[in-house]
């Protein structure tokens, strides 16, 4: 048995700015060579746990520490952040906060430059690592010009290049498209298998991490360790749902079908799942019993993009011949791989960028001459990175800002702010400074600030990045209510759970072109679309095959229909 490389002993931490501890009496051992997944809802303390490991606490984020944290035989209070960084390498949740180089290549090489690594060796290692994370073609690009997924891959490479004992990944999948996220998990698994390094992954997207084996899952909530067990035991228990964590979709489907999911079924990974003939029949019978859901939108057109072409650089089209018609009250997803042009579509709609060719029509009127401010009266946008939207120090002031600029009365402002704070799960933090929030909580602040303005159309760029299942469900259920009142909702997302559950229609982009505009259930079951758009086949499709259901697409669609008719 390997010795512990990390050990928390009755460890408690309280930020100076808060009255109560964020972590309570943590007792935890992580052995050399283990691969650990830490999950928990937003604000549960799991990121704070990570900050304690990499030295950001107490050397950057100040507070009161009780108990001990021992890393590789040393108490962390006897080390410094530099020494810890040579033991534990971290990929941060917010990639922008990690970049130091002017180019991708420089950023990846940064730690080797500090160690005075010979240039020939440095170049060779940068080439090798950048190829592993599919960034070899971008070595001369600025990190800040990359898409969200490309930034994440660059940060991943910068950590992988250093020969540390422990690799800590804080939300590594947050900004990655499904196929790239799958590759990232494969890379992490390869590193673990080939090097015997200790791997710690902090992530909301549990099913995506469980694409590959992990040794233990640690569930954190309210600053405490709720469970520390092997994956099969965690997935079979009620722990995930009770703590606001999304269980694998195929497990949800099994429960809908009346199957009692137990540890001996080996349910943590679809490839290990064991189903008896009786259980297969239960899934099949449930599938046949679901009524097909039909809800055709007969409303008038509210938004149209006609023959849109756009380039950031001459002759390099980011968008090409884009034609989209959206009806009033529709809710849909725009999906595709990193760099496909999804976020650029929102910039063109809002007037942040002007198309080279084509027109945008809003309620039948060409809006070419409308300013950003005029468009903002009708189209609200929640950007992918919350730090790019926030301008106030306090949560209340940030959400109230747009209302103040529109001359609402103080009473109206207070009513609207408190309403969206409640819906967004932020009411307990109403007087908090934004700087004290996690990345996921900041995301909810930006969504709340737009929802408070009641726009006709709301565009959300990666709305669930950094969100736990409970909070993103609360936000989406609120958006559904807003949608029912006639607001059109467009989501740019990598979250395939979100697309399947909430948006009947999906527009699929690849290399700046629309390759399909179809039902969400079709997108994740049709191989040609999956490959072109860097997506990943849904586990529901795999479950259908295991249960002997020939039409996997129909199975996926009927599960969605069941959730819409029964669970809402």
C-alpha positions as CSV (number, residue, x, y, z in Angstrom):
1,X,0.0,0.0,0.0
2,X,1.4,3.4,-1.0
3,X,2.0,6.0,1.7
4,X,-0.2,9.1,2.0
5,X,1.2,12.0,0.0
6,X,-1.5,14.3,1.3
7,X,-3.1,14.2,4.7
8,X,-5.6,16.5,6.3
9,X,-5.8,16.2,10.1
10,X,-8.8,17.8,11.8
11,X,-8.3,20.7,9.4
12,X,-10.5,23.8,9.6
13,X,-10.2,27.0,7.6
14,X,-12.0,30.3,7.9
15,X,-11.4,33.3,5.6
16,X,-10.8,36.6,7.5
17,X,-13.7,38.2,5.7
18,X,-16.2,35.6,6.9
19,X,-17.8,34.8,10.3
20,X,-18.0,31.0,9.8
21,X,-15.4,28.5,8.6
22,X,-15.5,27.4,5.0
23,X,-13.9,24.0,5.8
24,X,-14.8,22.1,9.0
25,X,-12.7,19.4,10.7
26,X,-11.5,17.8,7.5
27,X,-9.8,14.3,7.9
28,X,-8.6,13.0,4.6
29,X,-5.7,10.8,3.3
30,X,-4.7,10.7,-0.3
31,X,-2.1,8.0,-1.2
32,X,0.7,8.3,-3.7
33,X,-0.6,7.3,-7.1
34,X,-4.3,7.5,-6.3
35,X,-6.8,9.2,-8.7
36,X,-9.4,11.1,-6.8
37,X,-12.5,12.9,-7.9
38,X,-13.9,15.6,-5.6
39,X,-17.5,16.7,-6.2
40,X,-19.9,19.0,-4.4
41,X,-22.3,21.8,-5.1
42,X,-21.2,25.4,-5.8
43,X,-19.9,27.0,-2.6
44,X,-19.5,23.6,-0.8
45,X,-15.8,24.2,-0.1
46,X,-14.3,21.9,-2.7
47,X,-12.4,24.7,-4.4
48,X,-11.2,26.0,-1.0
49,X,-9.9,22.5,-0.4
50,X,-8.0,22.8,-3.6
51,X,-6.6,26.2,-2.6
52,X,-5.3,24.7,0.6
53,X,-3.5,22.0,-1.4
54,X,-1.7,24.3,-3.8
55,X,-0.8,26.9,-1.3
56,X,-3.1,29.7,-2.4
57,X,-4.4,29.2,1.2
58,X,-2.9,30.6,3.4
59,X,-0.2,32.3,1.3
60,X,-2.6,34.3,-1.0
61,X,-6.1,33.9,0.5
62,X,-5.6,34.8,4.2
63,X,-7.5,33.2,7.0
64,X,-7.4,31.2,10.2
65,X,-6.1,27.6,10.0
66,X,-6.7,24.9,12.7
67,X,-5.4,21.4,12.4
68,X,-2.7,20.2,10.0
69,X,-2.2,19.7,6.3
70,X,0.8,17.5,5.4
71,X,2.0,17.2,1.9
72,X,4.8,14.8,1.0
73,X,5.8,14.6,4.7
74,X,5.9,18.4,5.2
75,X,3.4,20.5,7.1
76,X,2.3,23.2,4.5
77,X,2.8,25.9,7.1
78,X,6.5,25.1,7.0
79,X,6.6,25.4,3.2
80,X,5.9,28.3,0.9
81,X,3.8,28.6,-2.3
82,X,6.9,28.1,-4.6
83,X,7.9,24.8,-2.8
84,X,4.3,23.6,-2.9
85,X,4.1,24.3,-6.6
86,X,7.0,21.9,-7.2
87,X,5.0,19.1,-5.5
88,X,1.4,20.0,-6.6
89,X,0.7,21.4,-10.1
90,X,-2.6,23.1,-10.6
91,X,-4.9,23.8,-13.6
92,X,-7.1,26.6,-12.4
93,X,-10.9,26.8,-13.1
94,X,-10.4,30.3,-14.5
95,X,-7.7,29.9,-17.2
96,X,-7.2,33.6,-17.7
97,X,-5.8,33.8,-14.2
98,X,-3.1,31.3,-15.0
99,X,-1.5,32.8,-18.1
100,X,1.9,34.6,-17.8
101,X,3.4,34.1,-21.3
102,X,2.8,36.4,-24.3
103,X,2.3,33.3,-26.5
104,X,0.9,29.8,-26.0
105,X,4.4,28.4,-26.4
106,X,6.0,30.8,-23.9
107,X,3.2,30.0,-21.4
108,X,3.7,26.3,-21.6
109,X,7.5,26.7,-21.2
110,X,7.3,29.1,-18.3
111,X,8.1,26.7,-15.5
112,X,11.0,25.3,-17.4
113,X,12.4,28.8,-18.0
114,X,12.3,29.3,-14.2
115,X,14.2,26.0,-13.8
116,X,16.8,27.1,-16.4
117,X,16.1,24.1,-18.7
118,X,18.3,24.0,-21.8
119,X,16.5,25.5,-24.8
120,X,16.7,22.4,-27.0
121,X,15.1,20.3,-24.3
122,X,12.5,23.0,-23.6
123,X,11.4,23.2,-27.3
124,X,11.2,19.4,-27.6
125,X,9.0,19.1,-24.5
126,X,6.8,22.0,-25.5
127,X,6.2,20.4,-28.9
128,X,5.4,17.1,-27.3
129,X,3.0,18.4,-24.7
130,X,1.2,20.9,-27.1
131,X,0.6,18.0,-29.5
132,X,-1.0,16.0,-26.7
133,X,-3.5,18.7,-26.0
134,X,-4.0,19.7,-29.6
135,X,-2.4,23.1,-29.3
136,X,0.6,22.6,-31.5
137,X,-0.8,24.9,-34.3
138,X,-1.4,27.7,-31.8
139,X,2.1,28.0,-30.1
140,X,2.6,31.5,-31.5
141,X,-0.9,32.8,-30.6
142,X,-1.7,34.9,-27.6
143,X,-3.4,32.9,-24.8
144,X,-6.0,35.7,-24.5
145,X,-7.1,35.4,-28.1
146,X,-8.0,31.7,-27.8
147,X,-11.5,30.2,-27.3
148,X,-12.4,29.0,-23.8
149,X,-11.5,25.4,-24.6
150,X,-8.2,26.4,-26.1
151,X,-7.3,28.4,-23.0
152,X,-8.1,25.4,-20.8
153,X,-5.9,23.1,-22.9
154,X,-3.0,25.6,-22.8
155,X,-3.3,25.8,-19.0
156,X,-3.4,22.0,-18.9
157,X,-0.2,21.8,-20.9
158,X,1.6,24.3,-18.7
159,X,1.0,22.1,-15.7
160,X,1.7,18.8,-17.4
161,X,5.1,19.9,-18.5
162,X,6.5,20.2,-15.0
163,X,7.4,17.0,-13.2
164,X,5.3,17.4,-10.1
165,X,4.2,14.6,-7.7
166,X,0.5,15.7,-7.7
167,X,-1.7,17.1,-10.5
168,X,-4.7,19.1,-9.3
169,X,-7.4,19.9,-11.8
170,X,-10.0,22.5,-10.8
171,X,-13.0,22.1,-13.1
172,X,-10.9,21.0,-16.1
173,X,-13.9,20.4,-18.3
174,X,-15.7,23.7,-17.6
175,X,-15.0,25.3,-21.0
176,X,-14.3,22.3,-23.2
177,X,-16.6,20.8,-25.9
178,X,-17.6,17.2,-25.2
179,X,-15.1,15.5,-27.4
180,X,-12.2,17.7,-26.2
181,X,-13.4,17.1,-22.6
182,X,-13.3,13.4,-23.4
183,X,-9.7,13.8,-24.7
184,X,-8.7,15.7,-21.6
185,X,-9.9,12.9,-19.4
186,X,-8.0,10.5,-21.6
187,X,-4.9,12.6,-21.3
188,X,-5.2,12.8,-17.5
189,X,-5.8,9.0,-17.4
190,X,-2.7,8.4,-19.6
191,X,-0.6,10.5,-17.3
192,X,-1.9,8.6,-14.2
193,X,-1.3,5.2,-15.8
194,X,2.2,6.0,-17.2
195,X,3.6,8.1,-14.4
196,X,1.9,6.9,-11.3
197,X,1.4,10.6,-10.3
198,X,-1.3,11.4,-7.8
199,X,-4.3,12.9,-9.6
200,X,-7.0,15.1,-7.9
201,X,-9.9,16.3,-10.1
202,X,-12.4,18.8,-8.8
203,X,-15.4,18.8,-11.2
204,X,-19.2,19.2,-11.5
205,X,-19.5,17.0,-14.6
206,X,-19.2,13.7,-12.8
207,X,-20.4,11.4,-15.7
208,X,-17.8,13.0,-18.0
209,X,-15.0,12.3,-15.5
210,X,-16.2,8.8,-15.0
211,X,-15.5,8.1,-18.7
212,X,-12.2,6.7,-17.1
213,X,-11.5,5.0,-13.9
214,X,-11.1,6.8,-10.6
215,X,-10.1,5.2,-7.3
216,X,-12.4,7.2,-5.0
217,X,-15.1,9.9,-5.1
218,X,-15.1,12.4,-2.2
219,X,-18.3,14.3,-1.8
220,X,-18.0,17.7,-0.1
221,X,-20.9,19.9,1.1
222,X,-21.1,22.7,3.6
223,X,-17.4,22.5,4.1
224,X,-17.5,18.9,5.3
225,X,-16.7,15.5,3.7
226,X,-20.1,13.8,3.3
227,X,-18.8,10.6,1.7
228,X,-15.5,9.1,0.7
229,X,-16.1,5.8,-1.2
230,X,-15.4,3.9,-4.4
231,X,-17.3,5.2,-7.4
232,X,-19.8,2.3,-7.7
233,X,-20.9,2.8,-4.1
234,X,-21.3,6.6,-4.6
235,X,-23.3,6.3,-7.9
236,X,-25.6,3.6,-6.4
237,X,-26.4,5.6,-3.3
238,X,-28.6,8.7,-2.8
239,X,-25.6,10.8,-1.9
240,X,-25.2,12.6,-5.3
241,X,-28.8,13.7,-5.6
242,X,-29.1,14.6,-1.9
243,X,-26.1,16.9,-2.3
244,X,-27.1,18.6,-5.6
245,X,-24.8,16.6,-7.9
246,X,-25.9,15.3,-11.3
247,X,-25.8,11.5,-11.5
248,X,-25.0,9.8,-14.8
249,X,-27.9,10.1,-17.3
250,X,-28.1,6.4,-17.8
251,X,-28.5,5.9,-14.0
252,X,-31.4,8.4,-14.0
253,X,-33.0,6.5,-16.9
254,X,-32.7,3.2,-15.0
255,X,-34.4,4.7,-12.0
256,X,-37.2,6.1,-14.1
257,X,-37.7,2.5,-15.4
258,X,-38.1,1.3,-11.9
259,X,-34.7,-0.4,-11.7
260,X,-33.1,-0.5,-8.2
261,X,-29.6,0.6,-8.9
262,X,-27.2,-1.3,-6.6
263,X,-23.4,-1.4,-6.1
264,X,-23.2,-5.0,-7.5
265,X,-24.5,-3.7,-10.9
266,X,-21.2,-1.7,-11.1
267,X,-23.0,1.4,-12.2
268,X,-20.2,4.0,-12.1
269,X,-19.2,3.4,-15.7
270,X,-21.4,2.5,-18.6
271,X,-18.9,-0.1,-19.8
272,X,-19.0,-2.0,-16.5
273,X,-22.8,-1.8,-16.0
274,X,-24.4,-5.2,-15.4
275,X,-28.1,-5.6,-16.3
276,X,-30.1,-8.7,-15.7
277,X,-32.7,-9.8,-18.3
278,X,-35.4,-8.6,-16.0
279,X,-33.8,-5.2,-15.7
280,X,-33.4,-4.9,-19.5
281,X,-37.1,-5.7,-19.8
282,X,-38.0,-3.0,-17.3
283,X,-36.1,-0.4,-19.4
284,X,-37.8,-1.7,-22.6
285,X,-41.3,-1.7,-21.1
286,X,-40.8,1.8,-19.7
287,X,-39.6,3.1,-23.0
288,X,-42.7,1.7,-24.8
289,X,-45.0,3.3,-22.2
290,X,-43.8,6.9,-22.8
291,X,-46.1,9.1,-24.8
292,X,-44.4,11.0,-27.6
293,X,-44.3,14.7,-26.7
294,X,-45.3,17.3,-29.4
295,X,-45.2,21.0,-28.9
296,X,-44.9,22.8,-32.2
297,X,-44.1,26.5,-32.0
298,X,-46.5,28.3,-34.3
299,X,-45.4,31.8,-33.2
300,X,-44.1,34.5,-35.5
301,X,-40.5,34.9,-36.3
302,X,-38.6,37.1,-33.9
303,X,-35.0,36.8,-35.1
304,X,-33.4,36.0,-38.4
305,X,-29.7,35.7,-39.5
306,X,-29.6,35.8,-43.3
307,X,-26.4,34.9,-45.3
308,X,-24.1,36.0,-42.5
309,X,-20.4,35.8,-43.1
310,X,-17.8,37.2,-40.6
311,X,-14.0,37.3,-40.4
312,X,-11.7,38.6,-37.6
313,X,-8.9,38.4,-40.1
314,X,-9.1,39.0,-43.9
315,X,-10.2,35.9,-45.9
316,X,-10.3,33.7,-42.7
317,X,-14.1,33.2,-42.2
318,X,-15.1,32.5,-38.6
319,X,-18.8,32.4,-39.8
320,X,-19.8,31.5,-43.3
321,X,-23.2,31.6,-44.9
322,X,-25.1,31.5,-41.6
323,X,-28.9,31.2,-41.9
324,X,-31.0,30.9,-38.8
325,X,-34.6,31.7,-38.2
326,X,-35.9,31.7,-34.6
327,X,-39.5,32.1,-33.5
328,X,-40.8,34.1,-30.5
329,X,-40.8,32.1,-27.4
330,X,-38.5,29.4,-28.7
331,X,-35.7,27.9,-26.6
332,X,-32.8,26.3,-28.4
333,X,-29.1,25.5,-28.2
334,X,-26.2,26.4,-30.4
335,X,-23.5,23.8,-30.1
336,X,-20.2,22.7,-31.7
337,X,-16.6,22.4,-31.0
338,X,-14.3,25.1,-29.5
339,X,-13.6,27.8,-32.1
340,X,-16.6,26.8,-34.3
341,X,-18.0,30.3,-34.2
342,X,-20.7,29.9,-31.5
343,X,-19.8,32.9,-29.4
344,X,-19.1,35.0,-32.5
345,X,-22.8,34.5,-33.4
346,X,-23.9,36.2,-30.2
347,X,-21.4,39.1,-30.8
348,X,-22.8,39.7,-34.3
349,X,-26.4,39.6,-32.9
350,X,-25.6,42.2,-30.2
351,X,-23.6,44.5,-32.5
352,X,-20.2,43.8,-30.8
353,X,-19.0,42.7,-34.3
354,X,-20.3,43.7,-37.7
355,X,-20.7,41.0,-40.3
356,X,-18.8,41.2,-43.6
357,X,-21.9,40.0,-45.5
358,X,-25.6,39.4,-44.7
359,X,-28.3,40.9,-42.5
360,X,-29.8,40.4,-39.0
361,X,-33.5,40.9,-38.7
362,X,-35.3,41.5,-35.3
363,X,-39.1,41.3,-35.4
364,X,-38.9,41.6,-39.2
365,X,-36.7,44.8,-39.2
366,X,-33.1,44.9,-40.4
367,X,-31.1,46.1,-37.3
368,X,-27.9,47.0,-39.2
369,X,-28.2,50.7,-38.1
370,X,-29.1,49.9,-34.4
371,X,-26.4,50.6,-31.8
372,X,-25.3,48.2,-29.1
373,X,-27.3,50.1,-26.6
374,X,-30.5,49.9,-28.7
375,X,-30.0,46.2,-29.3
376,X,-29.5,45.6,-25.6
377,X,-33.0,46.8,-24.9
378,X,-34.3,43.7,-26.7
379,X,-31.4,41.2,-26.5
380,X,-29.7,40.4,-23.2
381,X,-26.4,38.5,-23.3
382,X,-24.7,36.6,-20.5
383,X,-21.0,36.2,-21.5
384,X,-19.0,33.0,-21.0
385,X,-16.5,34.6,-18.6
386,X,-18.3,36.4,-15.7
387,X,-15.2,38.5,-15.0
388,X,-15.7,40.2,-18.3
389,X,-19.1,41.4,-17.3
390,X,-18.8,42.4,-13.6
391,X,-18.1,46.0,-12.9
392,X,-19.3,46.6,-9.3
393,X,-17.9,45.5,-6.0
394,X,-21.1,44.3,-4.3
395,X,-23.6,41.6,-5.6
396,X,-26.6,43.8,-5.1
397,X,-25.1,46.8,-6.9
398,X,-24.0,44.6,-9.9
399,X,-27.5,43.3,-10.4
400,X,-29.1,46.7,-9.9
401,X,-26.8,48.5,-12.3
402,X,-28.7,47.9,-15.5
403,X,-32.0,48.9,-13.8
404,X,-30.5,52.1,-12.5
405,X,-29.2,53.0,-15.9
406,X,-32.8,52.5,-17.2
407,X,-34.2,54.9,-14.5
408,X,-36.2,52.3,-12.5
409,X,-37.3,53.5,-9.1
410,X,-35.5,52.3,-6.0
411,X,-38.6,50.2,-5.0
412,X,-38.8,48.5,-8.4
413,X,-35.0,47.9,-8.4
414,X,-35.1,46.3,-4.9
415,X,-38.0,44.1,-5.9
416,X,-36.4,42.9,-9.1
417,X,-33.0,42.4,-7.6
418,X,-34.4,40.3,-4.7
419,X,-36.5,38.2,-7.0
420,X,-33.6,37.2,-9.3
421,X,-31.3,36.7,-6.3
422,X,-33.8,34.2,-4.9
423,X,-34.2,32.4,-8.2
424,X,-30.4,32.3,-8.8
425,X,-29.7,30.9,-5.3
426,X,-27.8,34.0,-4.3
427,X,-30.1,35.5,-1.6
428,X,-27.8,34.5,1.3
429,X,-25.0,36.6,-0.3
430,X,-27.0,39.7,-1.0
431,X,-24.5,42.0,0.8
432,X,-21.4,40.1,-0.1
433,X,-18.5,41.5,-2.2
434,X,-18.3,39.7,-5.5
435,X,-14.6,39.1,-4.9
436,X,-15.5,36.6,-2.2
437,X,-17.6,34.4,-4.6
438,X,-16.5,31.3,-6.5
439,X,-16.4,31.3,-10.3
440,X,-19.7,29.5,-10.4
441,X,-21.3,32.0,-8.1
442,X,-20.0,34.9,-10.2
443,X,-21.6,33.2,-13.2
444,X,-25.0,33.3,-11.4
445,X,-24.5,37.0,-10.6
446,X,-24.1,37.8,-14.3
447,X,-27.1,35.7,-15.3
448,X,-29.2,37.4,-12.6
449,X,-28.1,40.9,-13.8
450,X,-29.5,40.2,-17.3
451,X,-32.7,38.4,-16.1
452,X,-33.5,41.5,-14.0
453,X,-33.9,43.5,-17.2
454,X,-36.6,41.3,-18.7
455,X,-35.3,41.2,-22.3
456,X,-37.3,39.8,-25.3
457,X,-34.3,37.6,-26.2
458,X,-31.7,36.3,-23.8
459,X,-28.5,34.7,-25.1
460,X,-26.5,32.6,-22.5
461,X,-22.9,31.7,-23.4
462,X,-22.1,28.5,-21.4
463,X,-24.7,29.2,-18.7
464,X,-23.8,26.0,-16.8
465,X,-20.0,26.4,-16.7
466,X,-19.0,26.1,-13.0
467,X,-22.6,25.4,-11.9
468,X,-23.6,22.4,-9.8
469,X,-26.7,20.4,-10.8
470,X,-29.0,22.0,-8.2
471,X,-28.2,25.6,-9.1
472,X,-28.2,25.2,-12.8
473,X,-31.6,23.4,-12.5
474,X,-33.0,26.3,-10.5
475,X,-31.7,28.8,-13.1
476,X,-33.0,26.7,-16.0
477,X,-36.4,26.2,-14.4
478,X,-36.6,30.0,-14.0
479,X,-35.6,30.5,-17.6
480,X,-38.4,28.0,-18.6
481,X,-40.9,30.1,-16.8
482,X,-39.6,33.2,-18.5
483,X,-39.7,31.4,-21.8
484,X,-43.3,30.4,-21.2
485,X,-44.2,34.1,-20.9
486,X,-42.8,34.7,-24.4
487,X,-39.0,35.4,-23.9
488,X,-36.9,33.7,-26.5
489,X,-33.9,31.8,-25.0
490,X,-30.7,30.9,-26.9
491,X,-28.1,28.9,-25.2
492,X,-24.5,28.5,-26.5
493,X,-23.3,25.4,-24.7
494,X,-21.0,22.5,-24.4
495,X,-23.3,20.9,-21.8
496,X,-25.1,18.1,-23.6
497,X,-27.2,17.3,-20.5
498,X,-28.5,20.9,-20.7
499,X,-29.2,20.7,-24.4
500,X,-31.1,17.4,-24.1
501,X,-33.1,18.4,-21.1
502,X,-34.1,21.9,-21.9
503,X,-33.8,22.7,-25.6
504,X,-35.9,20.7,-28.2
505,X,-33.9,22.2,-31.0
506,X,-30.2,22.3,-31.6
507,X,-28.2,24.2,-34.2
508,X,-24.8,22.5,-34.8
509,X,-21.8,24.5,-35.9
510,X,-18.4,23.2,-37.3
511,X,-15.7,25.4,-38.7
512,X,-18.0,28.4,-38.9
513,X,-20.8,26.6,-40.8
514,X,-24.1,25.2,-39.8
515,X,-23.9,21.5,-40.4
516,X,-27.3,20.6,-38.9
517,X,-30.4,22.2,-37.4
518,X,-32.5,19.4,-35.8
519,X,-33.9,17.8,-32.7
520,X,-31.5,17.7,-29.7
521,X,-32.0,13.9,-29.4
522,X,-30.7,13.4,-33.0
523,X,-27.5,15.4,-32.4
524,X,-26.0,13.0,-29.8
525,X,-27.0,9.8,-31.6
526,X,-26.0,10.5,-35.2
527,X,-22.4,9.6,-35.8
528,X,-21.7,12.0,-38.6
529,X,-22.8,15.0,-36.6
530,X,-20.9,13.9,-33.5
531,X,-17.6,13.6,-35.4
532,X,-17.9,16.9,-37.3
533,X,-18.9,18.9,-34.3
534,X,-16.6,17.3,-31.7
535,X,-19.5,16.0,-29.6
536,X,-19.8,12.8,-27.7
537,X,-22.5,10.1,-28.0
538,X,-24.9,10.3,-25.0
539,X,-24.8,7.4,-22.5
540,X,-28.5,7.0,-23.0
541,X,-27.9,5.7,-26.5
542,X,-25.5,3.1,-25.0
543,X,-28.1,2.1,-22.4
544,X,-30.7,1.7,-25.2
545,X,-28.4,-0.8,-26.9
546,X,-27.8,-2.7,-23.7
547,X,-31.5,-3.0,-23.2
548,X,-32.1,-4.3,-26.7
549,X,-33.8,-1.2,-28.0
550,X,-33.0,-0.8,-31.7
551,X,-34.0,2.8,-32.1
552,X,-31.6,4.6,-29.7
553,X,-32.5,8.0,-31.0
554,X,-36.2,7.4,-30.1
555,X,-35.2,6.2,-26.6
556,X,-33.3,9.4,-26.0
557,X,-36.2,11.5,-27.2
558,X,-38.7,9.7,-25.1
559,X,-36.6,10.1,-22.0
560,X,-36.6,13.8,-22.6
561,X,-40.3,13.7,-23.3
562,X,-40.9,11.8,-20.0
563,X,-38.9,14.4,-18.0
564,X,-40.8,17.3,-19.6
565,X,-44.2,15.8,-18.9
566,X,-43.5,14.1,-15.5
567,X,-40.7,15.9,-13.7
568,X,-41.7,19.5,-14.3
